[in-house]
Every structure is written in structure tokens, then in C-alpha cells.
């Protein structure tokens, strides 16, 4: 599984859509942490992918707010 690319975010142009996506990913990250703490089977690379996508969305949000 490859890391998410920033270029995939070109079609997202509204702040509400970005906020919604960040909310969904934050819930996903919370669920991953819960699964990790209860020793359920998880894939560690999903932490990296989810955190990276949240960071990319926050950057895109900052860019849109400045312009």
C-alpha cells in the first residue's frame, strides 16, 4: 500500500469538505488506537497513512484559508 499523495487532494476545494474528511480520519485513528490497546489485529502502516492524510488536509486547509 503506497502513501497517500498530496496531488490526490486537488479536487477538494471547500473547507467544509476538508473538515468533514479530517473528522472521519480522526475517528479512524481513534479506532486504530483502541484496537491496538485491546491487542486486536491491526496493520501498523495504517497509523502512518492516516496521520499523513490528516496532515495533508490540514495543510490544504491552511492554503485555502490564506487565499
C-alpha positions as CSV (number, residue, x, y, z in Angstrom):
1,X,0.0,0.0,0.0
2,X,1.5,3.3,-1.0
3,X,1.4,6.5,1.0
4,X,-1.3,9.0,0.1
5,X,-0.2,11.7,-2.3
6,X,-0.9,15.4,-1.9
7,X,-1.8,15.6,-5.6
8,X,-4.9,13.5,-4.9
9,X,-6.4,16.4,-2.9
10,X,-6.6,18.7,-5.9
11,X,-10.4,18.1,-6.4
12,X,-11.2,19.1,-2.8
13,X,-11.7,22.8,-2.7
14,X,-14.2,23.5,0.1
15,X,-13.3,24.0,3.7
16,X,-16.4,22.1,4.9
17,X,-15.4,19.0,2.8
18,X,-11.9,19.2,4.3
19,X,-13.2,19.5,7.9
20,X,-15.6,16.5,7.3
21,X,-12.7,14.4,5.9
22,X,-10.4,15.3,8.9
23,X,-13.2,14.4,11.3
24,X,-13.7,11.0,9.6
25,X,-9.9,10.3,9.7
26,X,-9.6,11.3,13.3
27,X,-12.3,8.8,14.2
28,X,-10.5,6.2,12.2
29,X,-7.2,7.0,14.0
30,X,-9.0,6.7,17.4
31,X,-10.4,3.3,16.4
32,X,-7.0,2.1,15.4
33,X,-5.6,3.2,18.7
34,X,-8.4,1.4,20.5
35,X,-7.7,-1.8,18.5
36,X,-4.0,-1.5,19.4
37,X,-4.7,-1.1,23.1
38,X,-7.0,-4.2,23.1
39,X,-4.5,-6.3,21.2
40,X,-6.7,-6.8,18.2
41,X,-5.1,-7.4,14.9
42,X,-4.1,-4.2,13.2
43,X,-1.8,-3.1,10.4
44,X,0.7,-0.7,11.7
45,X,1.1,1.1,8.4
46,X,-2.4,2.4,8.7
47,X,-1.3,4.7,11.5
48,X,1.2,6.3,9.2
49,X,-1.2,6.6,6.3
50,X,-4.0,8.1,8.4
51,X,-1.7,10.7,10.2
52,X,-0.1,11.7,6.9
53,X,-3.6,12.2,5.2
54,X,-4.7,14.4,8.2
55,X,-1.5,16.5,7.9
56,X,-2.1,16.9,4.2
57,X,-5.6,18.0,4.7
58,X,-4.6,20.5,7.4
59,X,-2.0,21.9,5.0
60,X,-4.6,22.2,2.2
61,X,-7.0,23.9,4.7
62,X,-4.3,26.4,5.6
63,X,-3.6,27.2,2.0
64,X,-7.3,27.7,1.2
65,X,-7.7,30.0,4.3
66,X,-4.8,32.2,3.2
67,X,-6.1,32.7,-0.4
